[in-house]
């Protein structure tokens, strides 16, 4: 099951991230497919589905600064669209140490228009969940669009997902999230991808041993948003 924000539900889980070199990716996917089920939304084992995320931040870039400062309790806000879906979703991702909590809400066309005009207090679910006050008081707005493709695996019994994100790029000009256009600024200057384990309570032995045997995986705290924001001011390089 591809978990979309239209469920209007809260998901709590822990996350582990890794860099993987491009030359190791095919073998890694082959091995992973033997112990986990490929998400049916993937086009194939080697071709994932497209995701676009438009991130919001305050005028003083509070979300970015909290991440860079390593604040244990922090939030980020984004609009998300998926390939082959006409819907748009608003997500609030809260970080509590190593634990992540994601709230997701689907937006209808009227709500999306209000949202994009920063009329947050007029969007009912934002008001109901106490989100609009923070967005309004911090003068939040869309700051960057990030495109990428994702290959996903699942284990429903253990409530685990493993994702592989690649072809990551950003755009500061087109913030509509329209999937008819593509971001062109690459987040990484090499062909590495990002592997992520998303789990509830524990990682089963078979998956843990598989990752332990993949010595080419390198643990990271990689953030798409932080890497993209290096390019916000091209005259001043920000090496986050």
N, CA, C and O of each residue as an XYZ file, in Angstrom:
960
protein
N       0.847     -1.203      0.000
C       0.000      0.000      0.000
C       0.872      1.238      0.000
O       1.727      1.385      0.873
N       0.681      2.115     -0.938
C       1.374      3.403     -0.968
C       0.619      4.343     -0.054
O      -0.531      4.682     -0.331
N       1.245      4.771      1.032
C       0.562      5.609      2.008
C       0.544      7.047      1.512
O       1.583      7.704      1.444
N      -0.635      7.525      1.169
C      -0.816      8.885      0.711
C      -1.492      9.710      1.794
O      -2.143      9.181      2.695
N      -1.320     11.019      1.682
C      -1.864     11.894      2.704
C      -3.375     11.965      2.677
O      -3.983     12.506      3.601
N      -3.997     11.426      1.632
C      -5.446     11.500      1.551
C      -6.113     10.701      2.667
O      -7.307     10.861      2.922
N      -5.339      9.839      3.331
C      -5.884      9.073      4.441
C      -6.239      9.977      5.617
O      -6.934      9.540      6.534
N      -5.776     11.232      5.611
C      -6.009     12.164      6.711
C      -5.694     11.489      8.049
O      -6.498     11.494      8.980
N      -4.521     10.924      8.103
C      -4.127     10.166      9.271
C      -2.742     10.579      9.719
O      -2.011     11.251      8.990
N      -2.389     10.170     10.929
C      -1.072     10.453     11.476
C      -0.250      9.173     11.470
O      -0.711      8.130     11.935
N       0.962      9.254     10.945
C       1.862      8.105     10.877
C       3.076      8.397     11.750
O       3.725      9.431     11.588
N       3.384      7.491     12.674
C       4.542      7.648     13.552
C       5.520      6.516     13.275
O       5.132      5.348     13.249
N       6.781      6.856     13.068
C       7.761      5.833     12.749
C       9.178      6.364     12.948
O       9.392      7.570     13.074
N      10.131      5.451     12.974
C      11.547      5.807     13.008
C      12.117      5.662     11.606
O      11.588      4.908     10.789
N      13.204      6.393     11.327
C      13.763      6.401      9.978
C      15.288      6.319     10.038
O      15.929      6.969     10.863
N      15.852      5.505      9.144
C      17.303      5.406      8.973
C      17.618      5.672      7.508
O      16.986      5.097      6.622
N      18.596      6.543      7.247
C      18.930      6.910      5.876
C      20.367      6.514      5.539
O      21.250      6.496      6.397
N      20.568      6.194      4.245
C      21.877      5.778      3.762
C      22.123      6.339      2.361
O      21.194      6.469      1.563
N      23.378      6.668      2.072
C      23.812      6.906      0.696
C      24.099      5.559      0.050
O      24.591      4.645      0.711
N      23.792      5.431     -1.246
C      24.177      4.238     -1.993
C      24.760      4.667     -3.331
O      24.135      5.457     -4.040
N      25.953      4.166     -3.704
C      26.535      4.509     -5.007
C      25.689      3.946     -6.146
O      25.073      2.889     -6.005
N      25.661      4.648     -7.260
C      24.821      4.228     -8.390
C      25.207      2.849     -8.921
O      24.341      2.090     -9.356
N      26.496      2.519     -8.888
C      26.938      1.242     -9.444
C      26.512      0.049     -8.577
O      26.565     -1.096     -9.026
N      26.094      0.315     -7.349
C      25.647     -0.751     -6.455
C      24.131     -0.881     -6.410
O      23.605     -1.804     -5.787
N      23.427      0.034     -7.064
C      21.983      0.122     -6.891
C      21.238     -1.094     -7.452
O      20.344     -1.622     -6.791
N      21.591     -1.541     -8.657
C      20.874     -2.659     -9.270
C      20.968     -3.920     -8.420
O      19.959     -4.581     -8.174
N      22.165     -4.252     -7.974
C      22.350     -5.433     -7.137
C      21.616     -5.309     -5.814
O      21.053     -6.280     -5.310
N      21.628     -4.110     -5.257
C      20.924     -3.877     -3.994
C      19.427     -4.104     -4.159
O      18.797     -4.746     -3.318
N      18.855     -3.578     -5.245
C      17.423     -3.755     -5.504
C      17.073     -5.220     -5.749
O      16.039     -5.704     -5.290
N      17.940     -5.919     -6.476
C      17.709     -7.345     -6.724
C      17.618     -8.111     -5.407
O      16.710     -8.918     -5.209
N      18.562     -7.851     -4.516
C      18.578     -8.553     -3.242
C      17.398     -8.178     -2.359
O      16.813     -9.035     -1.697
N      17.053     -6.911     -2.351
C      15.953     -6.442     -1.505
C      14.622     -7.035     -1.958
O      13.745     -7.310     -1.138
N      14.477     -7.231     -3.273
C      13.226     -7.773     -3.814
C      12.972     -9.216     -3.373
O      11.849     -9.708     -3.483
N      14.010     -9.893     -2.875
C      13.858    -11.271     -2.428
C      13.318    -11.367     -1.004
O      12.846    -12.424     -0.585
N      13.388    -10.257     -0.258
C      12.925    -10.302      1.134
C      11.805     -9.310      1.415
O      11.229     -9.314      2.503
N      11.488     -8.444      0.422
C      10.395     -7.491      0.585
C       9.586     -7.426     -0.704
O      10.062     -7.822     -1.768
N       8.371     -6.930     -0.600
C       7.481     -6.823     -1.753
C       7.613     -5.448     -2.401
O       7.593     -4.428     -1.712
N       7.747     -5.423     -3.717
C       7.833     -4.168     -4.444
C       6.496     -3.447     -4.388
O       5.450     -4.068     -4.578
N       6.514     -2.153     -4.131
C       5.282     -1.374     -4.109
C       4.651     -1.396     -5.498
O       5.349     -1.150     -6.483
N       3.363     -1.682     -5.609
C       2.721     -1.803     -6.926
C       2.684     -0.505     -7.714
O       2.431     -0.537     -8.919
N       2.926      0.628     -7.084
C       2.928      1.894     -7.809
C       4.223      2.107     -8.602
O       4.295      3.001     -9.445
N       5.239      1.288     -8.334
C       6.481      1.376     -9.103
C       6.246      0.823    -10.502
O       5.505     -0.142    -10.688
N       6.888      1.449    -11.479
C       6.747      0.986    -12.854
C       7.443     -0.351    -13.064
O       6.981     -1.184    -13.843
N       8.558     -0.552    -12.365
C       9.280     -1.819    -12.409
C      10.246     -1.822    -11.232
O      10.300     -0.859    -10.466
N      11.005     -2.896    -11.087
C      11.975     -2.977    -10.006
C      13.024     -1.879    -10.096
O      13.590     -1.466     -9.084
N      13.282     -1.404    -11.317
C      14.349     -0.414    -11.508
C      13.819      0.968    -11.892
O      14.611      1.877    -12.139
N      12.525      1.143    -11.947
C      11.949      2.442    -12.315
C      10.833      2.816    -11.345
O       9.771      2.194    -11.328
N      11.092      3.835    -10.545
C      10.133      4.240     -9.544
C       9.115      5.249    -10.052
O       9.124      5.619    -11.226
N       8.246      5.686     -9.164
C       7.242      6.688     -9.484
C       7.754      8.077     -9.092
O       8.630      8.212     -8.238
N       7.197      9.091     -9.726
C       7.661     10.460     -9.523
C       6.907     11.129     -8.370
O       5.701     10.946     -8.208
N       7.642     11.904     -7.578
C       7.070     12.685     -6.482
C       7.545     14.120     -6.612
O       8.705     14.368     -6.943
N       6.651     15.063     -6.353
C       7.038     16.471     -6.270
C       6.630     17.001     -4.904
O       5.491     16.821     -4.474
N       7.565     17.652     -4.227
C       7.285     18.269     -2.934
C       7.637     19.748     -3.004
O       8.751     20.110     -3.385
N       6.686     20.604     -2.635
C       6.935     22.039     -2.529
C       6.992     22.367     -1.041
O       5.998     22.230     -0.328
N       8.160     22.799     -0.582
C       8.370     23.061      0.838
C       8.027     24.500      1.194
O       8.278     25.429      0.426
N       7.450     24.657      2.373
C       7.147     25.978      2.908
C       8.110     26.292      4.040
O       8.562     25.403      4.761
N       8.413     27.577      4.182
C       9.224     28.009      5.321
C       8.864     29.449      5.644
O       8.217     30.135      4.853
N       9.290     29.893      6.808
C       9.000     31.248      7.251
C       9.953     32.234      6.583
O      10.896     31.831      5.903
N       9.705     33.508      6.777
C      10.572     34.542      6.198
C      12.008     34.397      6.665
O      12.942     34.641      5.900
N      12.188     34.002      7.917
C      13.553     33.853      8.445
C      14.068     32.418      8.352
O      15.068     32.066      8.976
N      13.370     31.591      7.560
C      13.773     30.201      7.288
C      13.931     29.391      8.585
O      14.962     28.763      8.823
N      12.899     29.425      9.396
C      12.937     28.761     10.693
C      13.093     27.247     10.561
O      13.865     26.640     11.303
N      12.373     26.637      9.631
C      12.468     25.179      9.452
C      13.879     24.764      9.057
O      14.419     23.788      9.577
N      14.461     25.504      8.149
C      15.830     25.221      7.706
C      16.809     25.372      8.859
O      17.662     24.509      9.067
N      16.695     26.456      9.606
C      17.627     26.719     10.692
C      17.512     25.688     11.798
O      18.519     25.293     12.383
N      16.292     25.246     12.093
C      16.107     24.216     13.117
C      16.814     22.925     12.728
O      17.424     22.266     13.571
N      16.729     22.562     11.437
C      17.402     21.352     10.966
C      18.916     21.508     11.062
O      19.603     20.596     11.524
N      19.440     22.644     10.633
C      20.884     22.866     10.655
C      21.425     22.916     12.079
O      22.553     22.497     12.341
N      20.616     23.430     12.990
C      21.040     23.537     14.392
C      20.847     22.235     15.156
O      21.247     22.129     16.315
N      20.241     21.251     14.518
C      20.016     19.972     15.182
C      18.980     20.027     16.283
O      19.062     19.281     17.259
N      17.998     20.916     16.129
C      16.930     21.016     17.126
C      16.180     19.681     17.195
O      15.744     19.160     16.168
N      16.031     19.133     18.393
C      15.447     17.804     18.542
C      13.970     17.773     18.177
O      13.488     16.791     17.612
N      13.256     18.835     18.496
C      11.825     18.886     18.222
C      11.573     19.967     17.173
O      11.624     21.161     17.467
N      11.301     19.526     15.947
C      11.169     20.477     14.851
C      10.102     19.988     13.871
O       9.673     18.835     13.915
N       9.683     20.906     12.978
C       8.656     20.588     11.999
C       9.071     21.074     10.619
O       9.891     21.982     10.483
N       8.485     20.451      9.595
C       8.581     20.994      8.245
C       7.240     20.792      7.557
O       6.483     19.879      7.885
N       6.966     21.661      6.601
C       5.667     21.695      5.935
C       5.869     21.585      4.430
O       6.785     22.194      3.877
N       5.021     20.813      3.771
C       5.183     20.658      2.328
C       3.862     20.305      1.660
O       2.969     19.713      2.266
N       3.769     20.688      0.393
C       2.707     20.246     -0.494
C       3.280     19.126     -1.342
O       4.394     19.248     -1.850
N       2.545     18.042     -1.505
C       3.103     16.886     -2.218
C       2.126     16.394     -3.277
O       0.914     16.325     -3.071
N       2.715     16.055     -4.418
C       1.953     15.461     -5.520
C       2.656     14.205     -5.997
O       3.882     14.103     -5.968
N       1.837     13.242     -6.442
C       2.357     11.972     -6.926
C       2.021     11.796     -8.403
O       0.994     12.266     -8.893
N       2.912     11.109     -9.086
C       2.692     10.772    -10.485
C       1.384      9.993    -10.631
O       1.041      9.162     -9.789
N       0.663     10.280    -11.717
C      -0.593      9.591    -12.025
C      -1.690      9.852    -10.988
O      -2.592      9.032    -10.815
N      -1.610     10.980    -10.311
C      -2.666     11.380     -9.383
C      -2.916     12.873     -9.554
O      -1.976     13.663     -9.640
N      -4.180     13.248     -9.602
C      -4.528     14.665     -9.780
C      -4.623     15.393     -8.448
O      -4.819     16.608     -8.415
N      -4.486     14.660     -7.352
C      -4.665     15.265     -6.032
C      -3.381     15.899     -5.502
O      -2.271     15.559     -5.912
N      -3.582     16.836     -4.570
C      -2.469     17.484     -3.888
C      -2.657     17.270     -2.391
O      -3.782     17.301     -1.891
N      -1.568     17.054     -1.687
C      -1.634     16.762     -0.260
C      -0.751     17.733      0.516
O       0.318     18.132      0.054
N      -1.219     18.100      1.695
C      -0.420     18.927      2.597
C       0.067     18.043      3.731
O      -0.716     17.319      4.346
N       1.366     18.105      4.006
C       1.945     17.269      5.045
C       2.695     18.104      6.070
O       3.393     19.061      5.735
N       2.533     17.720      7.319
C       3.312     18.281      8.422
C       4.145     17.147      8.984
O       3.604     16.160      9.483
N       5.466     17.286      8.906
C       6.340     16.241      9.422
C       7.070     16.780     10.651
O       7.866     17.715     10.565
N       6.777     16.166     11.787
C       7.398     16.572     13.049
C       8.501     15.582     13.412
O       8.350     14.372     13.247
N       9.590     16.112     13.899
C      10.730     15.277     14.265
C      10.939     15.358     15.774
O      11.071     16.445     16.336
N      10.966     14.191     16.423
C      11.219     14.106     17.852
C      12.399     13.163     18.050
O      12.221     11.958     18.229
N      13.599     13.720     18.016
C      14.791     12.884     18.077
C      14.867     12.020     16.840
O      14.913     12.538     15.724
N      14.880     10.694     17.019
C      14.944      9.780     15.875
C      13.552      9.373     15.388
O      13.421      8.612     14.429
N      12.533      9.876     16.042
C      11.159      9.514     15.710
C      10.508     10.589     14.854
O      10.647     11.778     15.138
N       9.800     10.179     13.809
C       9.098     11.115     12.936
C       7.601     10.872     13.018
O       7.150      9.728     13.065
N       6.837     11.950     13.034
C       5.383     11.866     13.013
C       4.895     12.694     11.831
O       5.196     13.883     11.735
N       4.145     12.068     10.937
C       3.659     12.753      9.738
C       2.145     12.820      9.745
O       1.457     11.806      9.854
N       1.640     14.050      9.627
C       0.205     14.270      9.465
C      -0.053     14.615      8.004
O       0.653     15.438      7.421
N      -1.057     13.990      7.419
C      -1.344     14.241      6.009
C      -2.789     14.613      5.784
O      -3.695     14.057      6.405
N      -2.999     15.568      4.881
C      -4.342     16.048      4.563
C      -4.454     16.250      3.055
O      -3.549     16.806      2.432
N      -5.557     15.801      2.472
C      -5.779     16.053      1.050
C      -6.400     17.436      0.883
O      -7.204     17.870      1.708
N      -6.020     18.122     -0.195
C      -6.519     19.459     -0.489
C      -7.431     19.425     -1.704
O      -7.072     18.857     -2.735
N      -8.610     20.030     -1.590
C      -9.424     20.189     -2.790
C      -8.958     21.445     -3.527
O      -8.101     22.171     -3.023
N      -9.501     21.706     -4.694
C      -9.024     22.819     -5.520
C      -9.199     24.167     -4.830
O      -8.333     25.036     -4.935
N     -10.315     24.345     -4.126
C     -10.556     25.606     -3.426
C      -9.557     25.810     -2.297
O      -9.029     26.907     -2.114
N      -9.302     24.748     -1.544
C      -8.340     24.839     -0.444
C      -6.938     25.111     -0.963
O      -6.184     25.880     -0.367
N      -6.589     24.474     -2.083
C      -5.260     24.679     -2.646
C      -5.060     26.128     -3.078
O      -3.993     26.697     -2.846
N      -6.070     26.733     -3.701
C      -5.962     28.139     -4.118
C      -5.767     29.046     -2.911
O      -4.937     29.954     -2.947
N      -6.515     28.813     -1.856
C      -6.360     29.602     -0.628
C      -4.973     29.402     -0.034
O      -4.330     30.344      0.429
N      -4.532     28.154     -0.061
C      -3.222     27.813      0.476
C      -2.119     28.556     -0.264
O      -1.234     29.145      0.356
N      -2.174     28.527     -1.578
C      -1.130     29.157     -2.386
C      -1.145     30.673     -2.297
O      -0.168     31.323     -2.668
N      -2.241     31.246     -1.808
C      -2.325     32.694     -1.572
C      -2.036     33.037     -0.115
O      -2.251     34.168      0.321
N      -1.537     32.032      0.648
C      -1.216     32.182      2.067
C      -2.435     32.577      2.907
O      -2.290     33.242      3.933
N      -3.609     32.180      2.486
C      -4.826     32.432      3.273
C      -5.097     31.179      4.125
O      -6.149     30.547      4.027
N      -4.107     30.853      4.961
C      -4.134     29.601      5.709
C      -5.303     29.524      6.686
O      -5.857     28.448      6.912
N      -5.673     30.655      7.259
C      -6.745     30.648      8.252
C      -8.102     30.291      7.645
O      -9.052     30.010      8.375
N      -8.197     30.300      6.309
C      -9.453     29.962      5.643
C      -9.530     28.487      5.250
O     -10.545     28.035      4.720
N      -8.463     27.742      5.509
C      -8.452     26.309      5.214
C      -8.839     25.573      6.495
O      -8.093     25.594      7.474
N      -9.992     24.927      6.491
C     -10.603     24.409      7.713
C      -9.714     23.438      8.469
O      -9.595     23.551      9.689
N      -9.075     22.473      7.775
C      -8.308     21.479      8.504
C      -7.056     22.078      9.140
O      -6.571     21.567     10.149
N      -6.523     23.169      8.552
C      -5.388     23.851      9.171
C      -5.814     24.519     10.470
O      -5.112     24.454     11.479
N      -6.968     25.158     10.427
C      -7.500     25.820     11.623
C      -7.857     24.797     12.692
O      -7.554     24.985     13.870
N      -8.499     23.718     12.274
C      -8.947     22.689     13.211
C      -7.780     22.023     13.914
O      -7.891     21.678     15.090
N      -6.666     21.834     13.227
C      -5.508     21.143     13.791
C      -4.455     22.087     14.363
O      -3.352     21.661     14.704
N      -4.799     23.373     14.466
C      -3.893     24.328     15.080
C      -2.656     24.634     14.269
O      -1.643     25.063     14.822
N      -2.720     24.418     12.949
C      -1.555     24.630     12.089
C      -1.532     26.041     11.502
O      -0.462     26.612     11.289
N      -2.704     26.596     11.245
C      -2.780     27.896     10.561
C      -2.104     29.006     11.352
O      -1.486     29.890     10.758
N      -2.207     28.984     12.687
C      -1.605     30.043     13.502
C      -0.099     30.140     13.285
O       0.446     31.237     13.158
N       0.573     28.987     13.242
C       2.020     28.986     13.037
C       2.375     29.469     11.635
O       3.328     30.229     11.466
N       1.617     29.036     10.630
C       1.903     29.442      9.261
C       1.677     30.940      9.066
O       2.452     31.608      8.383
N       0.618     31.455      9.666
C       0.312     32.886      9.527
C       1.313     33.729     10.294
O       1.854     34.689      9.745
N       1.574     33.392     11.561
C       2.464     34.201     12.402
C       3.895     34.207     11.876
O       4.613     35.193     12.043
N       4.318     33.106     11.236
C       5.676     33.038     10.701
C       5.788     33.488      9.263
O       6.859     33.398      8.664
N       4.673     33.980      8.692
C       4.644     34.393      7.282
C       5.216     33.307      6.378
O       6.104     33.557      5.563
N       4.687     32.099      6.539
C       5.151     30.976      5.738
C       4.673     31.098      4.295
O       3.594     31.622      4.021
N       5.507     30.599      3.378
C       5.155     30.559      1.962
C       5.989     29.482      1.292
O       6.939     28.970      1.883
N       5.630     29.131      0.041
C       6.395     28.138     -0.700
C       7.753     28.715     -1.074
O       7.849     29.847     -1.546
N       8.815     27.916     -0.855
C      10.162     28.427     -1.127
C      10.922     27.607     -2.163
O      11.768     28.158     -2.868
N      10.649     26.306     -2.278
C      11.398     25.499     -3.240
C      10.572     24.270     -3.622
O       9.851     23.704     -2.799
N      10.695     23.874     -4.887
C      10.059     22.670     -5.406
C      11.128     21.605     -5.630
O      12.174     21.882     -6.216
N      10.864     20.396     -5.164
C      11.835     19.308     -5.301
C      11.187     18.133     -6.012
O      10.135     17.648     -5.593
N      11.813     17.677     -7.087
C      11.370     16.526     -7.882
C      12.282     15.343     -7.615
O      13.491     15.513     -7.452
N      11.713     14.146     -7.570
C      12.546     12.945     -7.515
C      11.708     11.732     -7.875
O      10.483     11.806     -7.974
N      12.384     10.628     -8.067
C      11.704      9.363     -8.333
C      11.989      8.415     -7.170
O      13.046      8.470     -6.542
N      11.012      7.542     -6.903
C      11.117      6.659     -5.735
C      10.775      5.220     -6.109
O       9.752      4.951     -6.737
N      11.648      4.307     -5.712
C      11.375      2.877     -5.756
C      11.107      2.453     -4.318
O      11.925      2.701     -3.432
N       9.971      1.818     -4.086
C       9.571      1.508     -2.716
C       9.279      0.027     -2.538
O       8.766     -0.643     -3.434
N       9.621     -0.459     -1.358
C       9.325     -1.835     -0.963
C       8.548     -1.802      0.346
O       8.635     -0.839      1.108
N       7.791     -2.861      0.597
C       6.984     -2.881      1.817
C       6.977     -4.262      2.448
O       7.203     -5.276      1.787
N       6.712     -4.270      3.733
C       6.442     -5.496      4.472
C       5.279     -5.173      5.395
O       5.465     -4.592      6.464
N       4.080     -5.551      4.977
C       2.884     -5.202      5.735
C       2.872     -5.857      7.111
O       2.362     -5.277      8.069
N       3.423     -7.047      7.212
C       3.403     -7.760      8.488
C       4.194     -7.001      9.553
O       3.761     -6.896     10.700
N       5.366     -6.470      9.162
C       6.203     -5.735     10.103
C       5.977     -4.226     10.048
O       6.605     -3.470     10.790
N       5.075     -3.793      9.164
C       4.798     -2.366      8.998
C       6.083     -1.592      8.692
O       6.416     -0.614      9.362
N       6.787     -2.054      7.670
C       8.077     -1.460      7.279
C       8.039     -1.079      5.813
O       7.477     -1.796      4.985
N       8.638      0.045      5.505
C       8.862      0.450      4.117
C      10.343      0.763      3.934
O      10.980      1.342      4.814
N      10.876      0.376      2.794
C      12.223      0.776      2.381
C      12.072      1.531      1.069
O      11.478      1.020      0.119
N      12.604      2.739      1.015
C      12.490      3.551     -0.192
C      13.871      3.880     -0.741
O      14.841      4.001      0.008
N      13.942      4.021     -2.052
C      15.163      4.444     -2.734
C      14.803      5.660     -3.579
O      14.047      5.542     -4.543
N      15.334      6.819     -3.229
C      15.049      8.062     -3.944
C      16.242      8.442     -4.816
O      17.389      8.418     -4.368
N      15.951      8.794     -6.068
C      17.021      9.127     -7.005
C      16.538     10.205     -7.973
O      15.369     10.588     -7.948
N      17.441     10.693     -8.827
C      17.127     11.770     -9.781
C      16.494     12.962     -9.062
O      15.469     13.486     -9.496
N      17.107     13.375     -7.977
C      16.586     14.468     -7.157
C      17.042     15.815     -7.703
O      18.229     16.012     -7.966
N      16.106     16.741     -7.873
C      16.422     18.071     -8.413
C      15.475     19.093     -7.811
O      14.404     18.747     -7.313
N      15.884     20.372     -7.862
C      15.069     21.422     -7.257
C      14.869     22.596     -8.211
O      15.579     22.738     -9.206
N      13.880     23.439     -7.882
C      13.523     24.604     -8.700
C      12.963     25.678     -7.771
O      12.112     25.393     -6.928
N      13.440     26.905     -7.925
C      12.968     28.019     -7.099
C      12.018     28.938     -7.860
O      11.457     29.867     -7.279
N      11.838     28.690     -9.127
C      10.999     29.568     -9.948
C       9.581     29.041    -10.106
O       8.617     29.785     -9.928
N       9.452     27.768    -10.438
C       8.136     27.174    -10.596
C       7.751     26.452     -9.304
O       8.216     25.341     -9.049
N       6.907     27.081     -8.496
C       6.514     26.517     -7.207
C       5.075     26.015     -7.217
O       4.471     25.807     -6.165
N       4.536     25.824     -8.414
C       3.150     25.372     -8.529
C       3.018     23.880     -8.238
O       1.931     23.397     -7.924
N       4.131     23.153     -8.344
C       4.069     21.705     -8.179
C       3.484     20.988     -9.376
O       3.165     19.801     -9.302
N       3.342     21.700    -10.472
C       2.776     21.133    -11.695
C       3.721     20.069    -12.246
O       4.878     20.359    -12.549
N       3.226     18.838    -12.375
C       4.082     17.739    -12.827
C       4.348     17.757    -14.323
O       5.032     16.872    -14.837
N       3.820     18.749    -15.029
C       4.105     18.842    -16.459
C       5.489     19.442    -16.703
O       6.003     19.379    -17.820
N       6.090     20.019    -15.671
C       7.442     20.565    -15.791
C       8.356     19.858    -14.801
O       7.898     19.214    -13.857
N       9.663     19.992    -15.037
C      10.636     19.294    -14.205
C      11.635     20.274    -13.607
O      12.040     21.241    -14.251
N      12.028     20.005    -12.357
C      13.114     20.763    -11.745
C      14.435     20.366    -12.413
O      14.592     19.229    -12.858
N      15.379     21.303    -12.481
C      16.597     21.042    -13.253
C      17.886     21.145    -12.445
O      18.935     20.742    -12.946
N      17.859     21.665    -11.219
C      19.081     21.807    -10.429
C      19.282     20.537     -9.596
O      18.498     20.287     -8.681
N      20.301     19.732     -9.883
C      20.485     18.467     -9.152
C      20.874     18.706     -7.695
O      21.662     19.601     -7.390
N      20.311     17.895     -6.802
C      20.657     18.036     -5.388
C      22.043     17.480     -5.090
O      22.760     18.010     -4.241
N      22.417     16.418     -5.785
C      23.722     15.799     -5.599
C      24.496     15.865     -6.903
O      23.927     15.708     -7.983
N      25.809     16.102     -6.795
C      26.636     16.236     -7.992
C      27.253     14.913     -8.417
O      28.227     14.891     -9.170
N      26.697     13.824     -7.943
C      27.121     12.501     -8.392
C      25.850     11.667     -8.555
O      24.742     12.197     -8.467
N      26.005     10.388     -8.789
C      24.848      9.546     -9.079
C      24.357      8.775     -7.863
O      23.667      7.766     -8.010
N      24.703      9.234     -6.662
C      24.232      8.527     -5.476
C      22.716      8.651     -5.329
O      22.100      9.612     -5.789
N      22.141      7.648     -4.675
C      20.721      7.675     -4.321
C      20.620      7.618     -2.802
O      21.614      7.399     -2.108
N      19.416      7.816     -2.300
C      19.179      7.785     -0.860
C      18.261      6.605     -0.527
O      17.143      6.510     -1.032
N      18.750      5.719      0.325
C      17.966      4.579      0.804
C      17.461      4.909      2.203
O      18.200      5.445      3.028
N      16.212      4.590      2.459
C      15.650      4.889      3.773
C      14.796      3.724      4.270
O      13.949      3.203      3.544
N      15.035      3.325      5.526
C      14.207      2.337      6.201
C      13.237      3.095      7.101
O      13.653      3.914      7.921
N      11.948      2.819      6.947
C      10.920      3.467      7.765
C      10.188      2.366      8.528
O       9.493      1.539      7.937
N      10.353      2.369      9.838
C       9.818      1.265     10.628
C       9.133      1.763     11.890
O       9.360      2.881     12.353
N       8.287      0.892     12.428
C       7.509      1.251     13.614
C       8.304      1.005     14.888
O       8.703      1.948     15.571
N       8.535     -0.275     15.207
C       9.210     -0.601     16.471
C      10.584     -1.219     16.284
O      11.515     -0.905     17.026
N      10.718     -2.101     15.291
C      12.007     -2.762     15.097
C      12.156     -3.213     13.661
O      11.175     -3.319     12.924
N      13.392     -3.480     13.271
C      13.705     -3.983     11.932
C      13.895     -5.491     12.035
O      14.711     -5.944     12.837
N      13.162     -6.289     11.243
C      13.287     -7.752     11.334
C      14.695     -8.211     10.997
O      15.436     -7.528     10.290
N      15.049     -9.372     11.513
C      16.418     -9.883     11.393
C      16.869    -10.001      9.944
O      17.995     -9.625      9.619
N      16.014    -10.515      9.070
C      16.406    -10.707      7.669
C      16.789     -9.392      7.012
O      17.772     -9.335      6.273
N      16.032     -8.338      7.267
C      16.323     -7.037      6.669
C      17.541     -6.406      7.323
O      18.372     -5.807      6.640
N      17.654     -6.534      8.626
C      18.814     -5.977      9.332
C      20.112     -6.615      8.840
O      21.098     -5.918      8.604
N      20.113     -7.942      8.685
C      21.315     -8.630      8.216
C      21.630     -8.258      6.775
O      22.795     -8.134      6.399
N      20.585     -8.081      5.969
C      20.826     -7.696      4.574
C      21.536     -6.348      4.506
O      22.485     -6.182      3.740
N      21.085     -5.398      5.293
C      21.725     -4.081      5.308
C      23.137     -4.158      5.887
O      24.040     -3.472      5.409
N      23.329     -4.978      6.900
C      24.671     -5.124      7.482
C      25.654     -5.692      6.474
O      26.837     -5.356      6.513
N      25.186     -6.546      5.571
C      26.060     -7.158      4.563
C      26.321     -6.230      3.380
O      27.184     -6.513      2.548
N      25.583     -5.131      3.300
C      25.800     -4.152      2.231
C      26.772     -3.079      2.740
O      26.368     -1.986      3.135
N      28.045     -3.421      2.718
C      29.057     -2.525      3.271
C      29.201     -1.205      2.542
O      29.839     -0.286      3.056
N      28.625     -1.089      1.356
C      28.730      0.134      0.567
C      27.709      1.191      1.010
O      27.790      2.341      0.579
N      26.757      0.816      1.858
C      25.784      1.781      2.360
C      26.430      2.667      3.422
O      27.124      2.170      4.310
N      26.205      3.963      3.333
C      26.802      4.915      4.271
C      25.691      5.677      4.988
O      24.881      6.339      4.339
N      25.643      5.594      6.311
C      24.614      6.286      7.077
C      24.725      7.803      6.872
O      25.821      8.354      6.768
N      23.566      8.457      6.816
C      23.532      9.896      6.589
C      22.281     10.484      7.220
O      21.315      9.770      7.491
N      22.306     11.786      7.452
C      21.111     12.514      7.897
C      20.623     13.412      6.767
O      20.046     14.474      7.005
N      20.861     12.973      5.537
C      20.532     13.735      4.335
C      19.113     14.308      4.384
O      18.163     13.609      4.734
N      18.987     15.577      4.031
C      17.690     16.254      3.946
C      17.560     16.875      2.561
O      18.373     17.718      2.183
N      16.557     16.474      1.810
C      16.348     17.056      0.486
C      16.176     18.568      0.580
O      16.718     19.321     -0.229
N      15.414     18.994      1.577
C      15.151     20.428      1.731
C      16.435     21.207      1.998
O      16.674     22.239      1.373
N      17.253     20.725      2.914
C      18.511     21.431      3.224
C      19.448     21.473      2.022
O      20.065     22.502      1.749
N      19.553     20.363      1.310
C      20.436     20.345      0.138
C      19.932     21.291     -0.942
O      20.725     21.956     -1.609
N      18.616     21.353     -1.117
C      18.062     22.253     -2.126
C      18.312     23.712     -1.771
O      18.578     24.530     -2.652
N      18.229     24.038     -0.497
C      18.340     25.432     -0.073
C      19.748     25.987     -0.209
O      19.957     27.187     -0.035
N      20.716     25.132     -0.519
C      22.059     25.639     -0.839
C      22.014     26.561     -2.046
O      22.869     27.433     -2.198
N      21.019     26.370     -2.904
C      20.948     27.097     -4.165
C      19.984     28.283     -4.113
O      19.748     28.937     -5.129
N      19.432     28.560     -2.938
C      18.435     29.634     -2.859
C      19.030     30.978     -3.262
O      18.399     31.756     -3.977
N      20.236     31.243     -2.804
C      20.926     32.482     -3.173
C      22.194     32.097     -3.920
O      23.218     31.781     -3.313
N      22.112     32.129     -5.229
C      23.227     31.643     -6.049
C      24.480     32.492     -5.892
O      25.584     32.015     -6.155
N      24.328     33.728     -5.472
C      25.492     34.593     -5.284
C      26.233     34.267     -3.998
O      27.389     34.657     -3.833
N      25.579     33.554     -3.083
C      26.204     33.189     -1.818
C      26.026     31.709     -1.607
O      24.920     31.247     -1.328
N      27.103     30.957     -1.737
C      27.011     29.514     -1.611
C      26.801     29.135     -0.148
O      27.554     29.557      0.730
N      25.765     28.332      0.100
C      25.480     27.848      1.435
C      25.731     26.357      1.453
O      24.942     25.585      0.908
N      26.838     25.941      2.083
C      27.169     24.530      2.116
C      26.562     23.907      3.368
O      27.229     23.799      4.396
N      25.291     23.496      3.283
C      24.589     22.917      4.423
C      24.993     21.458      4.544
O      24.523     20.760      5.442
